[in-house]
């Protein structure tokens, strides 16, 4: 074997050693990364901004694979668990959907209906009520022709189903257009109660929730249902009659 062949053989051996070393280094690096990242799981993220109460589907969420150690158990959901479900607040694109973001499924009885009304931090008991709590629904009638100015209890012992986050709405009146902050609250009510609360939401000056103690008694016959000027020694005059 001449010197040129010996040099070629030496270069080939060195190249083989370098290749083996590179392979071992890459394998070690990949194994180390896998040991740190661990198993990958599928989560669902918002494809685009999702408005409150939009039904979830494959059109608005997309699957993304991420390391299991980087997500909570509540974020590991199947698409079947998301289809048709709703979130009570706005979700930005790229947000991972978790089970604690979803509005609970309805627990209505066969005679109950769900009704959503807008309150504000004051008329909604300033954040002191939660889903499952019971409230009375009061209405203040001050500008309804034919009715005296009065406060009336529309419904007693109404169950709160869900409370959404604070939202900004645009309202128009005789003075022009203005924006106000509202909090949508969903109530479980009987059909007749749904009618009275809907009427009050449309025509009453104000609809207010009044929180109840957890041990409120079933017998409340001694409580008054209305309050007007006559209770203060005056005269309750219907609107339009002067």
C-alpha positions as CSV (number, residue, x, y, z in Angstrom):
1,X,0.0,0.0,0.0
2,X,1.5,3.3,-1.1
3,X,1.5,6.5,1.0
4,X,-1.5,8.0,-0.9
5,X,-3.6,4.9,-0.2
6,X,-2.7,5.0,3.4
7,X,-3.7,8.6,3.7
8,X,-7.0,7.9,1.9
9,X,-7.7,5.1,4.3
10,X,-6.9,7.3,7.3
11,X,-9.2,10.0,6.0
12,X,-12.0,7.5,5.6
13,X,-11.5,6.2,9.2
14,X,-11.6,9.8,10.5
15,X,-14.7,10.6,8.5
16,X,-16.4,7.4,9.9
17,X,-15.5,8.3,13.4
18,X,-16.8,11.9,12.9
19,X,-20.1,10.5,11.4
20,X,-20.5,8.1,14.3
21,X,-19.8,10.8,16.8
22,X,-22.3,13.2,15.1
23,X,-24.9,10.4,15.1
24,X,-24.4,9.7,18.8
25,X,-24.5,13.5,19.7
26,X,-27.7,14.0,17.7
27,X,-29.3,10.9,19.2
28,X,-28.4,12.0,22.7
29,X,-29.8,15.5,22.1
30,X,-33.0,14.2,20.7
31,X,-33.4,11.8,23.6
32,X,-32.7,14.6,26.0
33,X,-35.3,16.8,24.4
34,X,-37.9,14.0,24.3
35,X,-37.2,13.3,28.0
36,X,-37.9,17.0,28.8
37,X,-40.9,17.5,26.5
38,X,-42.4,14.1,27.0
39,X,-45.6,12.8,25.4
40,X,-47.5,15.1,23.0
41,X,-51.3,15.6,23.2
42,X,-53.9,17.3,21.1
43,X,-55.6,20.5,22.3
44,X,-58.0,22.8,20.5
45,X,-57.3,26.5,19.9
46,X,-59.4,29.3,18.5
47,X,-58.9,29.7,14.8
48,X,-60.1,33.3,15.0
49,X,-61.6,35.6,17.6
50,X,-64.8,33.9,19.0
51,X,-67.6,36.2,20.2
52,X,-69.4,35.3,23.5
53,X,-72.0,32.5,23.2
54,X,-70.9,31.4,19.7
55,X,-71.4,27.6,19.3
56,X,-68.1,25.9,19.1
57,X,-67.3,23.7,16.1
58,X,-64.5,22.7,13.7
59,X,-65.1,26.0,11.9
60,X,-63.9,28.1,14.8
61,X,-61.4,25.8,16.6
62,X,-58.5,23.8,15.3
63,X,-56.4,20.9,16.8
64,X,-52.8,21.6,17.8
65,X,-50.3,19.1,19.2
66,X,-48.3,20.3,22.2
67,X,-46.2,18.6,24.9
68,X,-48.5,17.2,27.6
69,X,-46.5,18.7,30.4
70,X,-47.2,22.2,29.0
71,X,-51.0,22.0,29.3
72,X,-53.5,21.4,32.1
73,X,-55.8,18.4,32.2
74,X,-58.8,20.7,31.6
75,X,-57.3,21.6,28.1
76,X,-57.2,18.0,26.8
77,X,-60.6,17.7,25.2
78,X,-62.0,15.9,22.2
79,X,-63.8,17.8,19.5
80,X,-67.0,15.9,20.4
81,X,-66.8,17.5,23.8
82,X,-66.7,21.0,22.3
83,X,-69.2,20.8,19.5
84,X,-72.2,23.0,20.3
85,X,-70.8,24.2,23.6
86,X,-70.5,28.0,24.3
87,X,-68.1,30.3,26.1
88,X,-69.6,33.3,27.9
89,X,-66.8,35.8,27.0
90,X,-64.7,36.8,24.0
91,X,-61.9,34.5,23.1
92,X,-58.9,35.7,21.0
93,X,-57.4,33.7,18.2
94,X,-54.8,31.2,19.4
95,X,-56.4,30.8,22.8
96,X,-56.4,27.2,24.0
97,X,-59.9,26.1,25.0
98,X,-60.3,24.4,28.3
99,X,-63.3,22.8,30.0
100,X,-63.5,25.5,32.7
101,X,-64.1,28.1,30.0
102,X,-67.3,26.4,28.8
103,X,-70.7,27.3,30.0
104,X,-72.2,24.4,31.9
105,X,-74.8,22.4,30.1
106,X,-78.4,23.3,30.9
107,X,-79.9,21.7,34.0
108,X,-83.4,22.9,33.3
109,X,-86.5,21.0,34.3
110,X,-89.2,20.1,31.7
111,X,-91.1,23.3,32.7
112,X,-88.2,25.8,32.9
113,X,-86.9,28.1,30.3
114,X,-83.6,30.0,30.1
115,X,-83.8,33.8,29.8
116,X,-80.9,36.2,29.6
117,X,-81.2,39.8,30.8
118,X,-78.6,42.6,31.0
119,X,-77.7,44.0,34.4
120,X,-74.8,46.2,35.5
121,X,-72.5,46.0,38.5
122,X,-75.1,47.7,40.7
123,X,-78.4,46.1,39.5
124,X,-76.6,42.7,39.4
125,X,-75.7,42.8,43.1
126,X,-72.2,44.0,42.4
127,X,-70.7,40.5,41.7
128,X,-72.1,39.0,44.9
129,X,-74.1,36.2,43.1
130,X,-72.9,33.2,41.2
131,X,-74.4,30.4,39.0
132,X,-76.7,28.3,41.2
133,X,-77.6,31.2,43.5
134,X,-81.2,32.3,44.0
135,X,-82.5,35.8,43.5
136,X,-85.7,37.8,43.4
137,X,-86.2,39.9,40.2
138,X,-87.4,43.5,40.9
139,X,-88.6,46.0,38.3
140,X,-88.9,49.8,38.7
141,X,-91.8,51.2,36.6
142,X,-91.4,54.9,36.1
143,X,-92.2,55.7,32.5
144,X,-94.9,53.2,31.5
145,X,-98.2,54.9,30.5
146,X,-101.1,53.7,32.6
147,X,-99.0,52.3,35.4
148,X,-98.1,54.2,38.7
149,X,-94.5,54.7,39.5
150,X,-93.7,51.8,41.6
151,X,-91.2,49.0,42.4
152,X,-92.6,45.5,41.9
153,X,-91.3,42.1,42.6
154,X,-91.7,40.3,39.3
155,X,-90.5,36.8,40.4
156,X,-89.2,35.2,43.6
157,X,-86.6,32.6,44.1
158,X,-85.2,32.5,40.6
159,X,-82.1,30.4,39.9
160,X,-79.1,31.9,38.1
161,X,-77.8,29.6,35.4
162,X,-74.8,31.6,34.2
163,X,-73.2,35.0,34.4
164,X,-71.1,36.3,31.5
165,X,-68.3,38.8,31.6
166,X,-68.8,42.6,31.4
167,X,-69.5,43.8,27.9
168,X,-70.0,47.1,26.2
169,X,-73.2,47.8,24.3
170,X,-74.4,50.7,22.3
171,X,-77.9,52.1,23.2
172,X,-80.0,54.7,21.4
173,X,-82.5,57.0,23.1
174,X,-84.0,60.4,22.7
175,X,-80.7,62.0,23.8
176,X,-78.7,60.2,21.2
177,X,-76.3,57.2,21.2
178,X,-74.3,56.1,24.2
179,X,-72.3,53.2,25.3
180,X,-72.8,51.4,28.6
181,X,-71.3,48.4,30.4
182,X,-73.6,45.4,30.9
183,X,-73.3,41.9,32.4
184,X,-75.6,39.3,30.8
185,X,-77.2,37.0,33.4
186,X,-79.1,33.9,32.4
187,X,-82.0,32.8,34.6
188,X,-84.0,29.6,34.8
189,X,-87.7,30.6,34.9
190,X,-91.2,29.3,34.2
191,X,-92.8,30.4,30.9
192,X,-95.1,33.0,32.6
193,X,-92.1,34.4,34.5
194,X,-90.2,34.7,31.3
195,X,-93.0,36.8,29.9
196,X,-93.1,39.2,32.8
197,X,-89.3,39.6,33.0
198,X,-89.1,40.1,29.2
199,X,-91.7,42.8,29.4
200,X,-89.9,44.6,32.3
201,X,-86.6,44.4,30.5
202,X,-88.2,46.2,27.5
203,X,-90.3,48.8,29.2
204,X,-89.4,49.2,32.9
205,X,-87.0,51.9,33.9
206,X,-84.8,49.3,35.7
207,X,-84.6,45.6,36.3
208,X,-82.7,44.6,39.5
209,X,-81.6,41.3,41.0
210,X,-81.9,41.0,44.8
211,X,-79.8,38.2,46.3
212,X,-81.4,35.8,48.8
213,X,-79.8,33.9,51.7
214,X,-79.1,30.2,51.1
215,X,-81.7,29.2,53.7
216,X,-84.5,31.4,52.6
217,X,-87.8,30.0,53.7
218,X,-90.5,28.8,51.3
219,X,-93.2,30.7,53.1
220,X,-92.8,34.4,52.2
221,X,-96.5,35.4,52.2
222,X,-95.8,38.3,54.6
223,X,-93.5,40.1,52.2
224,X,-94.9,42.9,50.1
225,X,-94.9,42.6,46.3
226,X,-95.0,46.3,45.4
227,X,-94.0,49.7,46.7
228,X,-95.1,53.1,45.5
229,X,-95.9,56.6,46.7
230,X,-98.9,55.4,48.7
231,X,-96.6,53.5,51.1
232,X,-95.0,56.9,51.9
233,X,-98.3,58.6,52.5
234,X,-98.6,60.0,49.0
235,X,-100.7,59.0,46.0
236,X,-99.6,56.7,43.3
237,X,-100.7,58.4,40.1
238,X,-100.5,56.4,36.8
239,X,-98.3,57.9,34.1
240,X,-100.2,60.3,31.9
241,X,-102.7,61.3,34.6
242,X,-101.9,64.7,36.2
